[in-house]
Amino acid sequence: MSSPTTVPQTAAFGTVIAGTMAVATSRNGRFEHAEVVPTAPLALDPAAHALHYGSVCFEGLKAHRGHDDVVRLFRADRHVDRLRRSAELLCLPVPDRELVIDMLVRLVRANLAEVPAPPGALYLRPVLLGTDANIGAAAAPSQDALLYALASPVGDYFRADGPALRLAIETELPRTTPQFGQVKSGANYAMALGVIGRARADHGADQVLFAPGGDVQETGAANFLLLDDDRVVTKAIDGSFLHGVTRESVLTVAADLGYEVEERDLDVEEVLAWAAHGEMALAGTAAVLAGVGALVHNGCEVQVGDGSPGPNTERLRTALLAVQRGQAPDPRGWTTMVSASSRGSDEGRSPRAAAGTDLLGASQRS
Ligand SMILES: Cc1ncc(COP(=O)(O)O)c(C=O)c1O
């Protein structure tokens, strides 16, 4: 059965892990077909490259259960492209696109009963790490690697009906090093932890908006957008920040709805001035599109709009979720159907790819 689970609102995002995971290993750069196995501790050599030299990257994407009960993966291809780019920049073996997509589709299918009803989703976490057992390989890439993916039934990361977010602006320290901003590697998050922890303790901030030297980049776990009735403005793609799939999707949906989309540099002065008349939001797989209600800059609080998520943020969030949950047309094939509706007689047996992309081709054959 694929009856939806209910994620307890008390369970923190990412703390509940589904019973089945997917694993693929590589030998000399070639990955073997992934296996779907019970979730269990990994057997890792204590000399593994990733544990010493940080050769590890990951992804985060979601499968959504629609109101029609169909489970759809959202933009798996873009997340897999980013995983492959991260692997390349970390000199890890790069898995084939089809292999990873197939692995993710099979992972969702194996955990169908764990996909919560909206507003929950099944969050998928593929991880790629270098496994060469060699503590002398500081200057040599790992030839062997392990790719595995976990599934986690999640609720809202930021509650949709919760208060708008409070961001502390950091103008000195960057989130990460400029050449690794676009890599989804754990070290980037570790580097930001101290700054985020201090902003929480000192200013009650939910997150930090990194703007080194005044250049507004992103927060510790999501991209940053300015919105008003006519425009959506965000930093143009460069190597300094993570190129969010949600960011890209929101910009596309916004353009479809008639907003003018501006991708360009933003400085702190413009952001502070925008607070008087416009809206701000964080875009990310976990955050979806979460409204910002206040900024803290040089110890002073600046309210954004009336302090609650704005109507344009709500409008775009609703439009994005409608595509993810199959309530709106998906002309670009962003979603991949992983299950048919359990209301039909073919439940769990015959995945259909009617309106989604053809990503399922490989896995339908397996
Ligand atoms: C640092 C950072 N920026 C941006 C994002 C948004 O990326 P995406 O929309 O692909 O989830 C994330 C989400 O994981 C993130 O961790």
PDBQT file of the ligand as one rigid body, heavy atoms in Angstrom, charges set to zero:
ROOT
HETATM    1  C1  LIG A 401      23.411  26.894   0.797  1.00  0.00    +0.000 C 
HETATM    2  C2  LIG A 401      22.172  26.580   0.026  1.00  0.00    +0.000 A 
HETATM    3  N1  LIG A 401      21.782  27.457  -0.914  1.00  0.00    +0.000 NA
HETATM    4  C3  LIG A 401      20.681  27.231  -1.659  1.00  0.00    +0.000 A 
HETATM    5  C4  LIG A 401      19.928  26.094  -1.476  1.00  0.00    +0.000 A 
HETATM    6  C5  LIG A 401      18.717  25.867  -2.337  1.00  0.00    +0.000 C 
HETATM    7  O1  LIG A 401      18.941  24.847  -3.254  1.00  0.00    +0.000 OA
HETATM    8  P1  LIG A 401      17.738  23.981  -3.815  1.00  0.00    +0.000 P 
HETATM    9  O2  LIG A 401      16.686  24.932  -4.200  1.00  0.00    +0.000 OA
HETATM   10  O3  LIG A 401      18.319  23.276  -4.979  1.00  0.00    +0.000 OA
HETATM   11  O4  LIG A 401      17.309  23.072  -2.729  1.00  0.00    +0.000 OA
HETATM   12  C6  LIG A 401      20.284  25.159  -0.503  1.00  0.00    +0.000 A 
HETATM   13  C7  LIG A 401      19.482  23.980  -0.312  1.00  0.00    +0.000 C 
HETATM   14  O5  LIG A 401      19.918  22.922  -0.093  1.00  0.00    +0.000 OA
HETATM   15  C8  LIG A 401      21.446  25.405   0.272  1.00  0.00    +0.000 A 
HETATM   16  O6  LIG A 401      21.834  24.549   1.202  1.00  0.00    +0.000 OA
ENDROOT
TORSDOF 0
